[in-house]
Structure formats: structure tokens, C-alpha cells
Amino acid sequence: MGLFDKVMSGVVKGLMNNVDPAAIPGLVSHYLGKTELGDVAGVLTRLRQSGLDSEVDSWLGPGPNLPVLPDQLRGALGEDVLAQFSAATALPTDRLLVLMAAYLPDTVDRLSPNGTIEEPEPSTDMLRAR
């Protein structure tokens, strides 16, 4: 794990409440790149394959975002992907699932202003104090 990854893991662990919401898509994209899913579009594909089409559609389309539960994410993503994501973020799987359930709908919504995912470019300047 490089210095940047160690710093980011520490931030994700302890300072999630201090992350600028606009930086969350970049953080998510950075860590998903370390899993077999590769990016947010990969997560959405996996969620759709697991029957969460309505939830994904609500995040991509206009209107309110339907929630997703940690157990739904666990079932959809599978233990292998969660282990990869957990290793990349240095977060326990259960905590990671809670954070994903809380932030994934809004993150996808922010990444899809026109109804399709626009992946952010991860950078070392993803965090700003609120």
C-alpha cells in the first residue's frame, strides 16, 4: 500500500464526516479501481444482475433516490468483491457496507447528471474540509 493509499484509508476510516460531498465520487472511483468491478459502472452492472434495477434506475434518473440496504449490497456484490474493497479501504466489511448504503445512491446520482455514469478522474486532491 502506497503512501497515498495509507492516507486515503485513514481519511475514510476516521474523517468521513469531514469529506466534501463533492469528493466522494472520486474516492469511490479510486477504491473501486482496486476491485474486479473496476468502477461505478461495474458496481451498477452487478447490482442490476442481482435484481436491484429499480434502485439503480432511481439513482440514474430524475427524482428521489431509492435506498439500498447493506444486506442487499452484500448479496449483490459478493464476498470476494467486498474483501477486495475492504482491503483497499482498510475498513471492515460491515462498516464498508453501511457507508456504501449511505453514500452510493447520492454518489451515482452525482455521477449521472444526464442519466449515464460519468466516471470521475481520481486525484490526490479529492478531499477538502467542509
N, C-alpha and C positions, 0 to 999 in steps of 0.2 A: 504494500500500500504506500503510495507516494505521499509527500507532504501535503499536497492539495487535498487528496482524499482523506487524510487524517484530520485536517482542519474542517473539511466539509462534514465528516462523520460527527465530529464534536459539536458542530453547529446544529446538525439535525438532531442529535441526542438532547442537547440542553437548551437550545435557543429558538426552537420552532416558533414560539410566540413573538420573537423579535425579527423574524424574517419578513421582509417586504412582500406582501402577497403577489406582487408582480414578478418576484424572483422565483416563486415556487415552480412554475413550469420549467424553468431552466434547471432547477435542482432535480426535479422528477426525471427530466430527459437525461441528465447526466448519469444518474444512478440506473435508469432502465437500460442505458447503453452497456451496462456491465452484466446484463442478463440475456438469456436466449431470446427474449422478446424484442430486445433492441431499442425500442422506442415506444411512445404513447400509442401509436397506431397498432403496434404489436399487442399491447395490452387490450385495446378495444376489440381487436380481432378475437383474442382469447375469450374476452367477456361475452361477445356475441356467440361464439361457439358453445358457450355454457348456458345460453338461454337468457342472457341479460340484455337483449335487444332493446327493450323499452327504456331501460335505464340509459344505455349508450345513446340512443336516439334523442332522449331528452337533453343530454349534455351537449350534443352536437347542434340541436335545433333551437329555435327561439322558445321562450317561455321558461317556466321553472325547471330546475334540475331534480330528477328523482334521486332519492338517496340510494346508497348501496351499503350493505352491512358487511362487517369484517368476515363473517362466516361465508357470505356469498363470494367475496373476493378469494377467500381460502379455497373454496371449492372450484372456482373458475381458474385461478392461476396455477394451482397445484403446489405441492410441497417443494419440488425441485426449483421452480422459479422463485418461490418465496425464500428458499435457502440462499439462492444467488443474490436476491435483492437484500436480504438480511445481512449477508456477508459484505456486500458493497456499502451499505449504510452503517454497519456496526450496530444495528438496532435489533432487539429481539423480535421474532416474527409476530408475536401478539401485538406489540406496540406498533410495529410497522403496519399491520392490518388496520388498526384503529386510525392511524394517521392517513393511510390511503383512503379509507372510507370517508374521512372528514374532508380531505383535500382533492381527491380525484375528480369528483363531479365539477367543481369550480375550475380546476386546472384544465380539464378537457374543454369546458365552456370558453375559457380564455384563449385556448389554442385553436379554437374553431369559430372565429367571428363570422365566417361565411359558410359554415356548415361542414367544412372539411378541415382536418388537422393541419396546422402549420407548425411543424416542429421548431422549437427554439434552438438557437445555437448556444450550447453550454459554454460558459466562460468562467474565468476566475473572479469576475466581478458580479456574481449573482446575488450577493447579499448587500442590503442597505438597512441601516437602522431605521425603524419607523419613527 
